[in-house]
Amino acid sequence: MTRDTKHGTNEQDYLARRQLKKGTAGWVLLAGLGVSYVISGDFAGWNFGIGEAGWGGFAIAALLMGIMYLALVLSLAEMSAAIPAAGGGYSFARQAMGPAGGYLTGLAVLIEYALAPAAIVIFIGSAVESLLGINGPIIYAIFYLVFIGIHLAGVGEALKVMMVISGLAVFAIIATAVALIGDFDSSRLFDIAPTDAWGASDFMPNGWYGIWAALPFGMWLFLAVEGVPLAAEESRNPARDIPRGIIGAMLFLMFTAVLVVFLLAGAAGAEAIGSSAVPLVDALKATGSDGLATLVNVLALAGLVASFFSIIYGYSRLVFALSRAGYLPKTLSLTSKRKAPTWALVVPGIFGFLVSLTGEGDLILGMAVVGATVSYALMAASHILLRLRQPALARPYRTPGGIVTSAIALVLSLIALTGVYAFDPRAFNYTLVLFVVGIAYYAIFSRHRLVAKTAEEEFALVANAESDLATS
């Protein structure tokens, strides 16, 4: 480990200033965290994929993305149990592919997690405007300040608040589904006229190209669930809790995805839902449930807030891990008396707020999806490499299907990456610029300042420091 003359002259002092609160989260809270990351995607955004591909085409796209996420989640469950570190995918990739591979994976996740809250807070602003008539930078600033402040109070408090907010959002989805079941008519799923695109039909009116362009929208039903392993160092029993939490979250999200994809279009019509800014609300209004529609419109804000709140948690733990390892400035990994990573919460929050001032929510979210798909490919590749190169690594949980499962995630993530380009080339190209800047920073600066030469050395240092601090 390198000496750090600013923050301490030995390993124990360096790491003593960079400790998260242990034993805070069991698997239920972790599953709640996974649901919180994603739940806003059920309320809006995904439905524009119906506009791109028709209901049948979008159903295929969503099914493919569901398979990709399930395969990825099962792969991450194994790696997070074997390598329980706060860096999540970055930590897995560093062990599998070395410092450069670890950094590139961490950079991809950071792009996703730093940009996604900026997009979500713009959508929150629109929701607040519809309710109170107020929007703009002041709303963005208030939400960043309030929810970063809650995180600074401590992880236990933050996760409990997340569970309550997510519960309200889930209630809105379940109540909507119950109200719409009686109005479901399968013929309404196919009320979009076929075009002359290749492969077009009543089932997929925009043909095969429509399915390709709809892949990013299928991702919105699950985007960011992969962030559960970022809580590994704060869980009670990582080897047991992380696999249970992330798999439980994914299964529940698949259930809610089926509810909204089938029932909304089946009740209100695919054409109407494919262009709706508030699909749950519009589906309820179309079937005469105006009172429930008003309540769901309010609770939709809870869904957005849940994802905004939880992704702030995710980016802070990733920045903390990258900083502690030396990839980012080491000040960013300093923790408070409450064991909250203060600067890892604040600095990306300032960045996200500035990005939100563009007002380009769809573009920003598209860029986050590019970062996500790159990270998925690298994390899936890490699972394959760890299985091949380190077969003796202790694996308390083993991925069903082994490398076949992670290979499915790898292939589908690369296909999804091209789908972003098909939908919005600007998002693809702008994100490429961020990658170039991040890679240049590593090549010129941070690779010379890493805390440990290998992942094993870094993990050993952290474990030894935790043991020393516990007995001191």
N, C-alpha and C positions, 0 to 999 in steps of 0.2 A: 504493500500500500504506500502511496506517496505521502510525504509529510505535508500538512496543511497549516502553514504558519498563521493564517488568519483565524481559523476556527478551531485550532487545537494542534498539538504537536505529537499526538499518538493516536492509535486506532480507537482506543476506548473513548477518549475525549471527543474525537470526530463523530463517532457513531452515537455517543450518549446525547449529542445535540440533535440527533436525527432518528428518533424513536417514535413509532406509532403505538397506539394503545392496544395492547394484546387482549385477546379473549372477549372482545366486545360483541361479536356477531356469531350467532348460530346459523344453522342452515335455513331456517325459516326467514330470518332477516335477510340472508343472502339471496334467497329466492325472491323476496320482496324487492330487493335492490335490482335484480335482473328484470323483473316486471316493470319497475319504475323507469329504468333506462328506456324502455320501448313503448310504454303504454300510450303515449301521445300519438304514435303512428297509427293506432286504431281509429282515431277521431278524424283524421284528415290527411291528405297527401297520397296515401296508397290508392285511393279511388280514381285519381287521374290516370292510373294505369289502364282502367277500363276505357277511358277516352282514347288511349294509345292503341289498344289491342282488342277492344270489345270484351264482353264478360268472359267468354270462353278462352280467349287469348290471354287475358290477364290471369285467369284461374291457372292456366299452364305455367305462366311466369311465376306466380306466387307459389305454386307447388314446387317448382325447381328451386326457388330461393328458400323455401321451407326445408327441403332436403339438404341444401347447402349448409344452412345454419344448424340443423340437427347434427349433421356429420361433423361440423366444426366444433359444436358444443361438446359432443362426445370425445373428440380429440383433446379439447382444452381441459375436460374433466380429468383425463389421465395425466396431462402435463402439470396441471395445477396441484394435483395430489402429490406428484413426485417432486415438484419444484415450487413450494409454497412461498413465493416472493411477491412483494407489492407491485412489481413491474409487469405482472401478467404476461402477455404475449411477448413483450420485450425480453423478459427473463428467460422464457423458453427458447426464443430464437438465439439469444446470446450463448446459451449452453449448446445449442445445436450447430450454430453457424459462426460462432466467434463474435468479437466486438463489433465488427462492421455490420454483420447480419443482424445482431441485436439492435444496433442503433437504427438501421433502416426500418426494422419492424416497429420500434418505438416511435420513430418519426411518423410513420404512416398512421399509427393509432393516435398520436398527438394531433395530427392534422384533423382526423375525424372528431376527436373529443374537444378540441379547442374551437372548431368551427360550428359543430352541431348546436351548442347552447346559443350562439349568436343567431343562428337561423330560428331556433325555437323561441327566443325572446321577441323576435319580430312577429312571429305568429301570436305570441302572448299579447303583444301590443294591439294586434288587430282584434283579438277576443275582448280585451279590456275596452277598446273603443266601441265595440258593439254593445257592451253592457253599460259603460259609463260615459262614453263620448270623449274619452281622453286617450291619446296615443303619442308616440314619438320618443325622442331620446330620454325624456324624464321618466317615462315608464320603464324603458330598458334599464336605466341606471338604478331605479328603485328595486327592481327584481334582482339585479346582480348584487346590490348592497345587502339586501335583506337575506338572501339565501347563502351568500358567502359568509355573512355574519353568523348564521345558524351553524354552518360547518365549522367555523372557528370555535364555536362553543364546545365541540367534541363530537366524535364519530357516533357514540351511542345515541346522543340526542338527535343527531342528524338522521340516522337510519330509522329511528322511531317516527320522526316527523314524516319521512318518506313513505313509511308504511301507511300512515293515516291518509295522506294525500292520494296515494295509489289506490287505497281502498275505495275512496270516493269515485275515482275514475272507473274502476272495475264495476262498481255498482251501476254507474251510468250505462255501461256497455251491456251488462246482464239485463237491466230493466228495459233497455231498447230492444234487445233480442226477444224477450218475453212478449213485449207489446206487438212485435212485427210477425211473430210466428203465424198467427191466424190470417194474415194478409199475404202470405207467401204464395206466389204463382210462378212456376218455373218458366212460363212463356215470356215473362217480363225480363228474364235474363238475356234474351236474344232479340231485343227490340232495336238494335243498331243495324242499319242496312249494310250489307257487304260492299266493299269497294272493289276496284279492279286489281288490287295488289296480289302478288304471287301467293297462292295458297288460300285466298280469301274464301270465306263461307259464312253461313249464318252463325256458326259457333265462334269463329275468329274472323270478324269482318275486315280487319286490316292485315290479315295473312301472317306469314312467318316474321316479316319485318316488325309488325306490331308487337309480337311476343318479345322480340329482342329489345325493342325500345321500352317495353314495360318492365323489364327485369329490375331496374332501380326502384320502381314503385313497389314491386313485390318485396324488396328488401326493407322498405319502411315499416313493414309489419313485424320485423325482428331486429332492426338495426340497433346495435349497441349492447345486445344481451351478452356479447363476448366480454363485457367489462367486469363480470362478476369476479374473476380471479384477481382483479386489482385489489380486492379486499382480503387477500390471503393472509397477510401479516396481522390482520385485526380479527381474524376468525378464531373461534375457540379450538377447533380441531380441523385444520385445513385439509388433511388427508380424507376426512369424512365429509366435512361441511361444504367445501367448495364443489365437489361433484354433485352432491345432493341439491345444493342451491341452484347451480347453473342448469342442471337437467330439469329440475322442477319448474324453474322459470320458463324454460323453452317449451315444455309440454303445455303449460298454462297459456302461453302466448300463441301456440298453435291452435288451441281451443278458441280463444277470442278472435283469432284471424278467420277461422272458419265461420264463426257467427257473423262477423261484419261483412265478409265477402259474399256470402250466400244470402243472408236475410235482407240486407239493405237494397241490393239490386232486385231481389225477388219480390220485394214489397213496393218499391217506388219506380223500378225500371232501370235498366243498365244505363241508358242514355242520360237520364236525369242524374243518377249518382256519379257517372263519369265526369261530370262538369261541375259538381257541387263543391263549394268551399266548406260546407258543414254537412257532410253526408248523413250523419246520424240524425241531426235535427231535421233535415229536409225529408228523410224517409219517414220520420214520425209525423211530420206535418202532412205529408202526402196520404197518410192513412188515417188522419183525423185525430191523432194524439197530440193536440196542441199544448196541453198542460204539461205533459211529460217532455215535450220538445223544449219548452222553456227551461225546465229543470236541467235537462241534458246539456243545453247550451251553456248554462252556468258551470256544470260539472266538467264540461270539455276543457275549461280553463284549468281544472285540477289535473287533468291528464297532461296538459302541456307543462304545467308547473312541476309535476312529478318527474318528467323526463329532464327538464331543465335542471332541477335540483340534483338529481342523481348523476347526471353527466358531469356536473361540476365536481362532485365527489370523485368520479372516475378520472378526470383530467388531473386533479390534484395528486392522486396517488401515483399516476404515471409520471408526472413531472417530478414528484418526490423521488421516485426510484431512479429516473434518469439522472437527476442531479446528484443524488447520493453516490452513484457510480462514477460521476465525473463527466458524463456526456453533456450535461447542461451546467451552467454556473452553480457552484456548490451552495451558495446562499439560498437557493430555491428549495433545498431539502431541510433547512432548519425547522424544527418543530417547537411549538409553544409548551407551556406548562401543562396544558390540556392534551398534549400529544397530537395537536393538529398541525399539519404542514402549512404554516401561515403564508409564506411567499408563493408556494406552489398553488395556493388557492387564489391569491390576490393578483399576481402578475398575468396569468392566462385570462383571468376575469377582465382585466383592463383591456387586454388584446381583443377578447370577444366583444366587449362593449364597443370598442372602436370599429370593429368589423360590422357590427349590427347597424351602425349609423348609415351604412350604404342602403339599407332597406331592401336588399336583394335576397330575401329569404330563400327562394327556390334555388337560386344560383349557389348560395352558400351551402345549402343542404346537399346539392349535387356534388360540390367539392368535398364535403364530408364523406359522401358515399365513395368517391374515388379513393380517398385515404383508407376507408374501411376495406374495400375490396383488395387493395394491395396488401394490407395487413393480414387479411384472411389467407391469401395465397402463401404468404411467408410463414404464418403460424401453422398452416396445414403441412407445409414443407418441413417445418421444424419437427412436427410429430413423426413424420416419415424418417427423417435423419436420426432422430433420437432412438427410434426403434431399431434402425439398422446399425448405428454406430455405438450405442450404449444399451445393449440388450440386458445387461446386468443391473441397470438402474432400478432402484426400488420403486415399484408402481403399486401403491395401495389400491388404485382403481385402474382397470385396463379397458381401453376402448373396444367395444364390440366390433368385430370385423377388422381390427388392427389397422394396418396401413391402407387397406382397401377403402375404409371409411374416410380417412384423411385425404386419400387421393381423389375421392369424389368431391370433397370440399375444395380441394386445390383446383380441379378442373372447372367446377361451377363458378368459383370466385373469379377466375380469369375470364370466363364468358361474361359474367356480370360486369366486370370492368369495361369490356368493350360495349356493353349495353349503355353505360353512362355516356360514352362518346356518341352512340347512336341518338340518344335523347338530347344531350346538351354538350356539344364540343367545347364551348367556353369553359364549362366546369372542369372538363378533362384537362384542357390546356393550362388554365390558371393553377390547377393543383400541381401540374407538372413543374411549374415555375417554383412553387413552394418546396417541392422535393429537391430541385436543383440547389436552391438556397440552403436548405437543411444539410444536404450532402456536402456542400462546399464548407459549411461551418465545421462539420466533423473532420473533413480532410485537412483543413488548415489549422484548426484550433483544438477541438476537444479530444481527438484521438491521442494527443500527447499528454493529456491530463487525466486519464482514467485512474480510478482508485485502485483497481485490481486488473491484472493481466488477463485473467480468465473468469468465466462465470463461477466455476467451482471455488476459486479463491475469494471472490466477492461474497458468495453465500456463506462460506466458512467464517469470514471476518464478521459478518452480521450476526451469525449464530453465536460465535464466541463472545462478541460484545454484549449480546442479550444475556448470555449466561453470567458474564462478569457483573453486569448491572443488577441482575436479579439477586446475586449473592453478596453484593457490596452494601 
